[in-house]
Amino acid sequence: MAKVYMYVVDRDFGFAPNPFHGFCTLATCKPRIRNVAAPDDWVIGMGGKKLKATGRCVFAMKVTHVVTYNEYWTNPDYNDKKPIPNGSKRIMLGDNIYSQQENNQWKQAHSHHSYPDGSTNIHNLTRDTKSNKVLISKHFYYFGRAAPIVPDLLLARLGFRNAIGHRTFPLAEAREMLSWLDQEFLYQQNQLIANPFNFDKGITHYSVENNRITVIK
């Protein structure tokens, strides 16, 4: 039976999730969700205090494909998701950053999750690769900084409150909220409705080691 996974988005750069190039993808962070989510499940990211967006929906994606890191890396359909250090901002935020070598060692591309000089951030790599799965959606709503307020009654009926970690709901329990999304935003499906909350911060690198963002320009 399909499920809905909901969590609070602390940082919204356009990296996790990555809403660019026609797909919404979750390829890093949230390994517990990535490890269990399957096609037809939903992942919903709600705003919180750090984004000053409590009660607002940052994104909602229906999982349409699940692939491994190596499948993501080698499939030319997802080449635009590979970061290029001197590319556009959207390209630099690419989340297609991991591949597993023949010796089973992981390779991390120069990216938002590497160190600024492009060297491997082992702390991010260790956390990200706790799941080898990438969630891909061709049926999504990405609102970014235009995140709409979800009616309090919907959240109350669902029983969702902002907290650490994620909540899992049977699809039937979340159907009212999903219907609200479809009815209110049908013609904005599969679009970048607005840039991510933190998109204008410059070239950034995040490290889970100290939960810190480094801005290099």
MARBA-3410 file (N, C-alpha, C, O; in Angstrom, 1 decimal):
217
0.8,-1.2,0.0,0.0,0.0,0.0,0.9,1.2,0.0,1.9,1.3,0.7 ~ 0.5,2.2,-0.8,1.3,3.4,-1.0,1.3,4.2,0.3,0.4,4.2,1.1 ~ 2.4,4.9,0.5,2.6,5.7,1.7,3.0,7.2,1.4,3.4,7.5,0.3 ~ 2.9,8.0,2.4,3.3,9.4,2.3,4.3,9.7,3.4,4.0,9.5,4.5 ~ 5.5,10.2,3.0,6.5,10.6,3.9,6.6,12.1,4.0,6.8,12.7,2.9
6.5,12.6,5.2,6.6,14.1,5.4,7.7,14.4,6.3,7.9,13.8,7.3 ~ 8.4,15.5,6.0,9.4,16.0,6.9,9.6,17.5,6.8,9.0,18.1,5.8 ~ 10.3,18.1,7.7,10.6,19.5,7.7,11.9,19.8,6.9,12.9,19.3,7.2 ~ 11.8,20.7,5.9,13.0,21.1,5.1,13.7,22.2,5.9,13.2,23.3,6.1 ~ 15.0,21.9,6.3,15.8,22.9,7.0,16.5,23.8,6.0,16.6,25.0,6.3
16.9,23.3,4.9,17.7,24.1,3.9,17.1,23.8,2.6,16.7,22.7,2.2 ~ 16.9,24.9,1.8,16.3,24.7,0.5,17.1,25.5,-0.6,16.9,26.6,-0.9 ~ 18.2,24.8,-1.1,19.1,25.4,-2.1,18.7,25.0,-3.5,19.1,25.6,-4.5 ~ 17.9,23.9,-3.6,17.7,23.3,-4.9,18.5,22.1,-5.1,18.7,21.6,-6.3 ~ 19.1,21.5,-4.0,20.0,20.4,-4.1,19.2,19.1,-3.6,19.3,18.1,-4.3
18.6,19.2,-2.5,17.8,18.1,-1.9,16.5,18.6,-1.3,16.5,19.0,-0.2 ~ 15.4,18.5,-2.1,15.3,17.9,-3.4,15.9,18.9,-4.5,16.1,20.0,-4.3 ~ 16.1,18.3,-5.7,16.6,19.0,-6.9,15.4,19.1,-7.9,15.1,18.1,-8.4 ~ 14.8,20.3,-8.1,13.6,20.4,-8.9,13.9,20.8,-10.4,13.0,21.1,-11.1 ~ 15.2,20.8,-10.8,15.6,21.3,-12.1,15.6,20.3,-13.2,15.7,19.1,-12.9
15.5,20.7,-14.4,15.7,19.9,-15.6,14.6,18.9,-15.8,14.8,17.8,-16.4 ~ 13.4,19.2,-15.4,12.2,18.4,-15.7,11.9,17.3,-14.8,10.8,16.6,-14.9 ~ 12.8,17.0,-13.8,12.5,15.9,-12.8,12.7,16.6,-11.4,13.5,17.4,-11.3 ~ 11.9,16.1,-10.5,12.2,16.4,-9.1,12.9,15.2,-8.5,12.3,14.1,-8.5 ~ 14.1,15.3,-7.9,14.9,14.2,-7.5,15.3,14.4,-6.0,15.6,15.5,-5.6
15.3,13.3,-5.3,15.9,13.2,-4.0,17.0,12.2,-4.0,16.7,11.0,-3.9 ~ 18.2,12.7,-4.1,19.4,11.7,-4.3,20.3,11.8,-3.1,21.2,10.9,-3.0 ~ 20.2,12.8,-2.2,21.1,12.9,-1.1,20.2,13.2,0.1,19.0,13.5,0.0 ~ 20.8,13.2,1.3,20.1,13.4,2.6,18.9,12.4,2.7,18.7,11.6,1.8 ~ 18.2,12.4,3.8,17.1,11.6,4.0,17.2,10.1,3.6,16.4,9.6,2.9
18.3,9.5,4.0,18.5,8.1,3.6,17.4,7.1,4.1,17.2,6.1,3.4 ~ 16.8,7.4,5.2,15.8,6.5,5.7,14.6,6.5,4.8,13.9,5.5,4.6 ~ 14.2,7.7,4.3,13.1,7.8,3.4,13.5,7.2,2.0,12.7,6.4,1.5 ~ 14.7,7.5,1.5,15.1,7.0,0.2,15.2,5.4,0.2,15.0,4.8,-0.8 ~ 15.5,4.9,1.4,15.7,3.4,1.5,14.4,2.7,1.4,14.4,1.5,1.0
13.3,3.3,1.7,12.0,2.5,1.8,11.0,3.0,0.8,10.1,2.3,0.5 ~ 11.1,4.3,0.3,10.1,4.8,-0.6,10.1,4.0,-1.9,11.1,3.6,-2.4 ~ 8.9,3.9,-2.5,8.7,3.1,-3.7,7.8,3.9,-4.7,7.2,4.8,-4.3 ~ 7.8,3.4,-5.9,6.9,4.1,-6.9,5.5,4.2,-6.3,4.9,3.2,-5.8 ~ 4.8,5.3,-6.6,3.5,5.7,-6.1,3.4,6.2,-4.7,2.4,6.7,-4.3
4.5,6.1,-3.9,4.6,6.8,-2.7,4.8,8.3,-2.9,5.2,8.7,-4.0 ~ 4.5,9.1,-1.9,4.7,10.6,-2.0,5.7,11.0,-0.9,5.8,10.4,0.1 ~ 6.5,12.0,-1.3,7.4,12.7,-0.3,7.0,14.1,-0.3,7.0,14.8,-1.3 ~ 6.7,14.6,0.9,6.3,16.0,1.0,7.2,16.7,2.0,7.5,16.3,3.1 ~ 7.8,17.9,1.6,8.6,18.7,2.4,7.9,19.9,2.9,7.4,20.7,2.1
7.8,20.1,4.2,7.2,21.2,4.8,8.2,22.2,5.3,9.3,21.9,5.7 ~ 7.9,23.5,5.3,8.7,24.5,5.8,8.8,24.6,7.3,7.8,24.1,7.9 ~ 9.8,25.1,7.8,10.0,25.2,9.3,10.5,26.5,9.7,10.5,27.5,8.9 ~ 11.0,26.6,10.9,11.5,27.9,11.5,12.7,28.4,10.8,12.8,29.6,10.6 ~ 13.6,27.5,10.3,14.8,28.0,9.7,14.5,28.7,8.4,15.3,29.6,8.0
13.5,28.3,7.7,13.1,29.0,6.5,12.1,30.0,6.7,11.7,30.7,5.8 ~ 11.6,30.2,7.9,10.5,31.1,8.3,9.3,30.7,7.4,8.7,31.6,6.9 ~ 9.0,29.4,7.4,8.0,29.0,6.5,7.1,27.9,7.2,6.6,27.0,6.5 ~ 7.0,27.9,8.5,6.2,26.9,9.2,4.8,26.9,8.6,4.1,27.9,8.5 ~ 4.3,25.6,8.4,3.0,25.4,7.9,2.8,25.6,6.4,1.7,25.5,5.9
3.9,25.8,5.7,3.9,26.0,4.2,4.5,24.8,3.5,5.4,24.1,4.1 ~ 4.0,24.4,2.4,4.5,23.2,1.6,5.6,23.7,0.7,5.3,24.4,-0.3 ~ 6.8,23.2,0.9,7.9,23.6,0.0,7.9,22.7,-1.3,8.1,23.3,-2.4 ~ 7.6,21.5,-1.2,7.5,20.6,-2.3,6.7,19.4,-2.0,6.5,19.0,-0.8 ~ 6.1,18.7,-3.0,5.5,17.4,-2.9,5.8,16.6,-4.2,5.5,17.1,-5.3
6.3,15.5,-4.0,6.7,14.7,-5.2,6.1,13.2,-5.1,6.3,12.6,-4.1 ~ 5.5,12.8,-6.1,5.0,11.4,-6.2,6.2,10.6,-6.9,6.6,10.9,-8.0 ~ 6.7,9.6,-6.2,7.8,8.8,-6.7,7.3,8.0,-7.9,6.4,7.2,-7.8 ~ 8.0,8.3,-9.0,7.7,7.5,-10.3,8.7,6.5,-10.6,8.4,5.5,-11.3 ~ 10.0,6.8,-10.2,11.1,5.8,-10.4,12.0,5.8,-9.2,12.1,6.8,-8.5
12.6,4.6,-9.0,13.6,4.5,-8.0,14.8,3.8,-8.7,14.7,2.7,-9.2 ~ 16.0,4.4,-8.6,17.2,3.9,-9.2,18.3,3.9,-8.2,18.3,4.6,-7.2 ~ 19.4,3.1,-8.5,20.5,3.1,-7.7,21.4,4.3,-8.1,21.2,4.9,-9.1 ~ 22.4,4.6,-7.3,23.4,5.7,-7.6,24.1,5.4,-8.9,24.2,6.3,-9.8 ~ 24.5,4.2,-9.2,25.2,3.9,-10.4,24.3,4.0,-11.6,24.7,4.5,-12.7
23.0,3.6,-11.5,22.0,3.8,-12.5,21.8,5.3,-12.8,21.7,5.7,-14.0 ~ 21.7,6.0,-11.8,21.5,7.5,-11.9,22.7,8.1,-12.6,22.6,9.0,-13.5 ~ 23.9,7.7,-12.2,25.1,8.3,-12.8,25.3,7.9,-14.3,25.8,8.7,-15.0 ~ 25.0,6.7,-14.6,25.3,6.2,-16.0,24.2,6.5,-17.0,24.4,6.4,-18.2 ~ 23.0,6.8,-16.6,21.9,7.0,-17.5,22.0,8.4,-18.1,21.9,9.4,-17.3
22.1,8.5,-19.4,22.2,9.8,-20.0,21.0,10.7,-19.8,21.1,12.0,-19.9 ~ 19.9,10.1,-19.4,18.7,11.0,-19.2,18.9,11.9,-18.0,18.2,12.9,-17.9 ~ 19.8,11.6,-17.1,20.1,12.4,-15.9,21.4,13.1,-16.0,21.9,13.5,-14.9 ~ 22.0,13.2,-17.1,23.3,13.9,-17.2,23.2,15.4,-16.8,24.1,15.9,-16.2 ~ 22.0,16.0,-17.0,21.9,17.4,-16.6,21.9,17.6,-15.1,22.0,18.7,-14.6
21.7,16.5,-14.4,21.7,16.6,-12.9,23.1,16.4,-12.4,23.3,16.5,-11.2 ~ 24.1,16.2,-13.3,25.5,16.2,-12.8,26.1,17.6,-12.6,26.0,18.4,-13.6 ~ 26.7,17.9,-11.5,27.1,19.3,-11.3,28.4,19.5,-12.1,29.3,18.7,-12.3 ~ 28.5,20.8,-12.5,29.7,21.3,-13.2,30.2,22.5,-12.4,29.4,23.5,-12.4 ~ 31.4,22.5,-11.9,31.8,23.6,-11.0,31.7,25.0,-11.6,31.3,26.0,-10.9
31.9,25.2,-12.9,31.8,26.5,-13.5,30.6,26.7,-14.3,30.5,27.6,-15.2 ~ 29.6,25.9,-14.1,28.3,25.9,-14.8,27.4,27.0,-14.2,27.8,27.7,-13.3 ~ 26.2,27.0,-14.7,25.1,27.9,-14.1,24.8,27.4,-12.7,25.2,26.3,-12.3 ~ 24.1,28.3,-12.0,23.8,27.9,-10.6,23.0,26.6,-10.5,23.2,25.8,-9.7 ~ 22.1,26.4,-11.4,21.3,25.2,-11.4,22.1,24.0,-11.7,21.9,22.9,-11.1
23.1,24.1,-12.6,24.0,23.0,-12.9,24.9,22.7,-11.7,25.1,21.6,-11.4 ~ 25.4,23.7,-11.1,26.3,23.5,-9.9,25.6,22.8,-8.8,26.2,22.2,-8.0 ~ 24.3,23.0,-8.7,23.5,22.3,-7.6,23.0,20.9,-8.0,22.2,20.3,-7.3 ~ 23.6,20.4,-9.1,23.2,19.0,-9.5,23.4,18.0,-8.4,24.4,18.1,-7.6 ~ 22.5,17.1,-8.2,22.6,16.1,-7.2,23.0,14.7,-7.6,23.0,13.7,-6.9
23.4,14.6,-8.9,23.9,13.3,-9.4,25.4,13.3,-9.2,26.2,13.5,-10.1 ~ 25.8,12.9,-7.9,27.2,13.1,-7.5,27.9,11.9,-7.1,29.1,11.9,-6.7 ~ 27.2,10.7,-7.0,27.8,9.5,-6.5,27.9,8.4,-7.5,26.9,8.2,-8.3 ~ 29.0,7.7,-7.5,29.1,6.5,-8.3,30.0,5.5,-7.5,30.9,6.0,-6.8 ~ 29.8,4.3,-7.7,30.5,3.2,-7.0,31.5,2.6,-7.9,31.1,2.1,-9.0
32.8,2.5,-7.5,33.8,2.0,-8.4,33.9,0.5,-8.3,33.2,-0.1,-7.5 ~ 34.7,-0.1,-9.1,34.8,-1.6,-9.2,35.2,-2.2,-7.8,34.9,-3.3,-7.5 ~ 36.0,-1.4,-7.1,36.5,-1.9,-5.7,35.4,-1.5,-4.6,35.7,-1.6,-3.5 ~ 34.2,-1.1,-5.1,33.1,-0.8,-4.2,33.3,0.5,-3.4,32.5,0.8,-2.5 ~ 34.4,1.2,-3.7,34.6,2.5,-3.1,33.7,3.6,-3.8,33.5,3.5,-5.0
33.2,4.5,-3.0,32.3,5.6,-3.5,33.2,6.7,-4.0,34.2,7.1,-3.4 ~ 32.7,7.3,-5.2,33.3,8.5,-5.7,32.3,9.6,-5.6,31.1,9.5,-6.0 ~ 32.7,10.8,-5.0,31.8,11.9,-4.8,32.3,13.0,-5.8,33.4,13.4,-5.7 ~ 31.4,13.6,-6.6,31.7,14.6,-7.5,31.8,16.0,-6.8,31.3,16.1,-5.7 ~ 32.6,16.9,-7.4,32.7,18.3,-6.9,31.2,18.8,-6.9,30.6,19.0,-8.0
30.7,19.2,-5.7,29.3,19.5,-5.6,29.0,20.2,-4.3,29.9,20.6,-3.5 ~ 27.7,20.5,-4.1,27.3,21.1,-2.9,27.6,20.3,-1.6,27.7,20.8,-0.5 ~ 27.8,19.0,-1.8,28.2,18.1,-0.7,29.6,17.7,-0.6,30.0,17.0,0.3 ~ 30.5,18.2,-1.5,31.9,18.0,-1.4,32.5,19.2,-0.6,31.7,20.2,-0.3 ~ 33.8,19.2,-0.3,34.4,20.4,0.2,34.5,21.4,-0.9,34.5,21.1,-2.1
34.7,22.7,-0.6,34.8,23.7,-1.6,35.9,23.5,-2.7,35.7,23.9,-3.8 ~ 37.0,22.8,-2.3,38.0,22.6,-3.3,37.7,21.3,-4.1,38.6,20.9,-5.0 ~ 36.6,20.7,-3.9,36.2,19.5,-4.7,36.6,18.2,-4.1,36.2,17.2,-4.6 ~ 37.3,18.3,-3.0,37.7,17.0,-2.4,36.5,16.4,-1.6,35.5,17.1,-1.3 ~ 36.6,15.1,-1.4,35.5,14.4,-0.8,35.2,14.8,0.6,36.1,14.8,1.4
34.0,15.1,0.9,33.5,15.3,2.3,33.0,13.9,2.8,31.9,13.5,2.5 ~ 33.8,13.2,3.5,33.5,11.9,3.9,32.3,11.8,4.9,31.6,10.8,4.9 ~ 32.1,12.9,5.6,30.9,13.0,6.5,29.6,13.0,5.7,28.7,12.2,6.0 ~ 29.5,13.8,4.6,28.4,13.8,3.8,28.2,12.5,3.0,27.1,11.9,2.9 ~ 29.4,12.0,2.5,29.3,10.7,1.8,28.8,9.6,2.6,28.0,8.8,2.2
29.3,9.5,3.9,28.9,8.4,4.7,27.4,8.5,5.0,26.7,7.5,5.0 ~ 26.9,9.7,5.3,25.4,9.8,5.5,24.6,9.6,4.3,23.6,8.8,4.3 ~ 25.0,10.1,3.1,24.2,10.0,1.9,24.1,8.5,1.5,23.1,8.1,1.1 ~ 25.2,7.8,1.5,25.3,6.5,1.0,24.8,5.4,2.0,24.9,4.2,1.7 ~ 24.1,5.8,3.1,23.4,4.9,3.9,22.3,4.3,3.1,21.8,3.2,3.4
21.8,5.0,2.1,20.9,4.4,1.1,21.5,4.6,-0.3,22.0,5.6,-0.6 ~ 21.4,3.6,-1.1,21.9,3.6,-2.5,20.8,3.9,-3.5,21.0,3.7,-4.7 ~ 19.7,4.5,-3.0,18.6,4.8,-3.8,18.4,6.2,-4.1,18.6,7.1,-3.2 ~ 17.9,6.5,-5.3,17.6,7.9,-5.7,16.1,7.9,-6.1,15.6,7.0,-6.9 ~ 15.3,8.8,-5.5,13.9,8.9,-5.8,13.7,9.9,-6.9,14.3,11.1,-6.9
13.0,9.6,-8.0,12.8,10.4,-9.1,11.3,10.6,-9.3,10.5,9.7,-9.2 ~ 10.9,11.8,-9.6,9.5,12.1,-9.8,9.2,12.9,-11.1,9.9,13.9,-11.4 ~ 8.3,12.5,-11.9,7.7,13.2,-13.0,6.3,13.7,-12.7,5.6,14.1,-13.6 ~ 6.0,13.7,-11.5,4.7,14.2,-11.0,4.9,14.9,-9.7,4.9,14.3,-8.6 ~ 5.2,16.2,-9.8,5.6,16.9,-8.6,5.1,18.3,-8.6,4.7,18.9,-9.6
5.1,18.9,-7.4,4.9,20.3,-7.2,6.1,20.9,-6.4,6.4,20.4,-5.3 ~ 6.8,21.8,-7.0,7.9,22.4,-6.3,7.6,23.9,-6.2,7.6,24.7,-7.2 ~ 7.4,24.4,-5.0,7.0,25.8,-4.8,8.1,26.7,-4.4,8.1,27.9,-4.7 ~ 9.1,26.1,-3.7,10.2,26.9,-3.2,9.8,28.1,-2.4,8.9,27.9,-1.5 ~ 10.3,29.3,-2.6,10.0,30.4,-1.8,8.5,30.9,-2.0,8.1,31.8,-1.2
7.8,30.3,-2.9,6.4,30.6,-3.1,5.5,29.6,-2.4,4.3,29.5,-2.7 ~ 6.1,28.9,-1.4,5.4,27.8,-0.7,4.1,28.3,-0.2,4.1,29.2,0.6 ~ 3.0,27.6,-0.5,1.7,28.0,0.0,1.4,27.5,1.4,2.0,26.5,1.8 ~ 0.6,28.2,2.1,0.2,27.8,3.5,-0.8,26.6,3.3,-1.8,26.8,2.6 ~ -0.5,25.6,4.0,-1.4,24.4,4.0,-2.5,24.7,5.0,-2.2,25.1,6.2
-3.8,24.6,4.7,-4.8,24.8,5.7,-4.6,24.1,7.0,-4.3,22.9,7.0 ~ -4.7,24.8,8.1,-4.5,24.2,9.4,-5.3,22.9,9.6,-4.9,21.9,10.2 ~ -6.6,23.0,9.1,-7.5,21.8,9.3,-6.9,20.6,8.6,-7.1,19.5,9.1 ~ -6.3,20.7,7.4,-5.8,19.5,6.7,-4.6,18.9,7.6,-4.6,17.7,7.7 ~ -3.7,19.8,8.1,-2.6,19.2,8.9,-3.1,18.6,10.2,-2.6,17.6,10.6
-4.2,19.2,10.8,-4.7,18.7,12.0,-5.4,17.4,11.8,-5.2,16.4,12.6 ~ -6.1,17.2,10.7,-6.8,16.0,10.4,-5.7,14.9,10.1,-5.9,13.7,10.5 ~ -4.6,15.3,9.5,-3.6,14.3,9.2,-2.8,13.9,10.4,-2.3,12.8,10.5 ~ -2.7,14.9,11.3,-1.9,14.6,12.5,-0.4,15.0,12.4,0.4,14.4,13.1 ~ -0.1,15.9,11.4,1.3,16.2,11.2,1.6,17.5,12.0,0.9,18.5,12.0
2.8,17.4,12.7,3.4,18.5,13.4,4.9,18.6,13.0,5.5,17.5,12.9 ~ 5.4,19.8,12.9,6.8,19.9,12.7,7.6,19.2,13.8,7.4,19.5,15.0 ~ 8.6,18.4,13.4,9.4,17.7,14.4,10.7,17.2,13.7,10.7,17.2,12.5 ~ 11.6,16.7,14.5,12.8,16.1,13.9,12.5,14.8,13.3,11.6,14.0,13.7 ~ 13.2,14.5,12.2,12.9,13.2,11.5,11.7,13.3,10.5,11.4,14.4,10.1
11.1,12.2,10.2,10.0,12.3,9.2,8.8,11.5,9.8,9.0,10.6,10.7 ~ 7.6,11.7,9.3,6.4,11.0,9.6,6.0,10.2,8.4,6.1,10.6,7.3 ~ 5.4,9.0,8.7,4.9,8.2,7.6,3.4,8.0,7.8,2.9,7.7,8.9 ~ 2.6,8.2,6.7,1.2,8.1,6.7,0.7,7.2,5.6,1.3,7.2,4.5 ~ -0.3,6.3,5.9,-0.9,5.6,4.7,-1.5,6.6,3.7,-1.9,7.7,4.1
-1.4,6.2,2.5,-1.9,7.1,1.4,-3.4,7.6,1.7,-3.7,8.7,1.5 ~ -4.2,6.7,2.2,-5.6,7.0,2.5,-5.7,8.1,3.5,-6.7,9.0,3.4 ~ -4.8,8.2,4.5,-4.9,9.2,5.5,-4.5,10.6,5.0,-4.9,11.6,5.5 ~ -3.6,10.6,3.9,-3.1,11.8,3.4,-3.9,12.3,2.1,-3.5,13.3,1.5 ~ -4.9,11.5,1.7,-5.6,11.8,0.5,-6.2,13.2,0.4,-6.2,13.8,-0.6
-6.7,13.6,1.5,-7.3,15.0,1.5,-6.3,16.1,1.2,-6.6,17.0,0.5 ~ -5.1,15.9,1.8,-4.0,16.9,1.5,-3.6,16.8,0.0,-3.4,17.8,-0.6 ~ -3.4,15.6,-0.5,-3.0,15.4,-1.9,-4.1,16.0,-2.8,-3.8,16.5,-3.9 ~ -5.4,15.8,-2.5,-6.4,16.3,-3.3,-6.4,17.8,-3.3,-6.7,18.5,-4.3 ~ -6.1,18.4,-2.2,-5.9,19.9,-2.1,-4.8,20.4,-3.0,-5.0,21.4,-3.7
-3.7,19.7,-3.1,-2.6,20.1,-4.0,-3.1,20.0,-5.4,-2.9,20.9,-6.2 ~ -3.7,18.9,-5.8,-4.2,18.7,-7.1,-5.2,19.7,-7.6,-5.2,20.2,-8.7 ~ -6.1,20.0,-6.7,-7.2,21.0,-7.0,-6.7,22.4,-7.1,-7.1,23.2,-8.0 ~ -5.8,22.8,-6.2,-5.3,24.2,-6.1,-4.2,24.5,-7.1,-4.1,25.6,-7.6 ~ -3.4,23.5,-7.4,-2.2,23.7,-8.2,-2.0,22.8,-9.4,-0.9,22.6,-9.9
-3.1,22.3,-9.9,-3.0,21.4,-11.0,-2.2,21.9,-12.2,-1.4,21.2,-12.8 ~ -2.4,23.2,-12.5,-1.7,23.7,-13.7,-0.3,24.2,-13.4,0.3,24.8,-14.3 ~ 0.2,23.9,-12.2,1.5,24.3,-11.9,2.4,23.0,-11.6,3.5,23.0,-11.1 ~ 1.8,21.9,-12.0,2.5,20.6,-11.8,3.7,20.5,-12.7,3.7,21.0,-13.8 ~ 4.8,19.9,-12.1,6.0,19.6,-12.9,6.7,20.9,-13.3,7.3,21.0,-14.4
6.6,22.0,-12.5,7.2,23.2,-12.8,8.0,23.7,-11.7,7.8,23.4,-10.5 ~ 9.0,24.6,-12.0,9.7,25.3,-10.9,8.9,26.6,-10.7,9.0,27.6,-11.4 ~ 8.0,26.5,-9.7,7.1,27.6,-9.5,7.8,28.9,-9.0,7.5,30.0,-9.3 ~ 8.8,28.7,-8.1,9.7,29.7,-7.7,11.0,29.2,-7.3,11.1,28.0,-7.1 ~ 12.0,30.0,-7.3,13.4,29.5,-6.9,13.4,29.0,-5.4,12.5,29.4,-4.6
14.3,28.1,-5.1,14.4,27.7,-3.7,14.6,28.9,-2.8,15.1,29.9,-3.1 ~ 14.3,28.7,-1.5,14.4,29.7,-0.5,15.8,30.2,-0.4,16.0,31.4,-0.3 ~ 16.8,29.3,-0.5,18.2,29.7,-0.3,19.0,29.8,-1.6,20.2,29.8,-1.6 ~ 18.3,29.9,-2.7,19.0,29.8,-4.0,19.9,31.0,-4.2,20.9,30.8,-5.0 ~ 19.7,32.2,-3.7,20.5,33.4,-3.9,21.7,33.5,-3.0,22.3,34.6,-3.0
22.0,32.5,-2.2,23.1,32.7,-1.3,24.5,32.6,-1.9,25.5,32.8,-1.2 ~ 24.6,32.3,-3.2,25.9,32.2,-3.8,26.3,30.7,-4.0,25.4,29.8,-3.8 ~ 27.5,30.5,-4.2,28.0,29.1,-4.4,28.2,28.5,-3.0,29.0,29.1,-2.2 ~ 27.6,27.4,-2.7,27.5,26.9,-1.3,28.0,25.5,-1.2,27.8,24.7,-2.2 ~ 28.5,25.1,-0.1,28.9,23.7,0.3,28.4,23.5,1.7,28.6,24.3,2.6
27.7,22.4,1.8,27.2,22.0,3.1,27.9,20.8,3.7,28.3,19.9,3.0 ~ 28.1,20.8,5.0,28.8,19.7,5.7,27.9,19.3,6.9,27.6,20.1,7.8 ~ 27.6,18.0,6.9,26.8,17.4,8.0,27.6,17.3,9.3,27.1,17.2,10.4 ~ 29.0,17.4,9.1,29.9,17.3,10.3,29.6,18.3,11.3,29.5,18.0,12.5 ~ 29.4,19.6,10.9,29.1,20.7,11.8,27.8,21.4,11.5,27.5,22.5,12.0
27.0,20.8,10.6,25.8,21.4,10.1,26.0,22.9,9.7,25.2,23.8,10.1 ~ 27.0,23.0,8.9,27.4,24.4,8.5,27.4,24.6,7.0,27.8,23.6,6.2 ~ 27.0,25.7,6.5,27.1,26.1,5.1,28.3,27.0,4.9,28.5,28.0,5.6 ~ 29.1,26.7,3.9,30.2,27.5,3.5,29.9,28.2,2.2,29.6,27.5,1.2 ~ 29.9,29.5,2.2,29.6,30.3,1.0,31.0,30.8,0.4,31.7,31.5,1.1
31.3,30.4,-0.8,32.6,30.8,-1.4,32.5,32.0,-2.3,33.6,32.6,-2.5 ~ 31.4,32.4,-2.8,31.2,33.7,-3.5,29.8,33.9,-3.8,29.4,34.9,-4.4
END
